[in-house]
Amino acid sequence: DLDEVEENLAEAVNDPTVASVVMHFDSPGGVITGVPELAAKIRAWSTLKPIHAYCDTLCASAAYWLASACTSITCAPTADIGSIGVYMALVDESENWKMEGYKLVLIKSGDHKADGISGAPVYDSAVRRWQAECDTIYAMFTSDVRTSRPGVADTAMQGQCFMGEAAKAAQLVDEIIPDLNSLVAQILAA
């Protein structure tokens, strides 16, 4: 839950006994709602004290968006990192419904209300609108990554994940460290 993450981060950043923060990422990502806003807060808070991202499994899509706002990103050798991209999946079940003898009777107000609901055809106008929305979100995502991690090339932001050393070579992460305890020990020793 992004609200809980934000609340915990704010508490840690505002606590004078906390010298730095480590965020442990293990997520395939998710929906866009609230992600750019929280990423902006993480970026601002990381100017107050270091916020380190660590992943030993998967840090993809929306999770990477948040991690990219941190002061540094570290991952395990076999962690998958990236998936910088946006998608929306639709299934046009209207022909299948017709073959099964079903007919959708849709009562609605608003030209785009109920676009994409089960049993309704997926119209080109809706696809164009959703594609434009995906493109807008993708532009926001890549812009944020470029702001925080200027060395990441466009070729590394095409929806793919990179494992460990390949993620480092693509400048998606700063360092490869085998486990979270080793990262914490390194931070404490600094």
Buried (B, 14 or more C-beta within 10 A) or exposed (E): EBEEBBEEBEEBBEEEEEEBBBBEBEBBBEEBEBBBEBBEBBBEBBEEBBBBBBBBBBBBBBBBBBBBBBBBBBBBEEBBBBBBBBEEEEEBBBEEBEEEEEEBEEEEEEEEEBBBEEBBBBEEEBBEEBEEEBEEBBEBBBEBBBEBBEEBEEEBBEEBBBBBEBBBEBBBBBEBBEEBEEBBEEBEEE
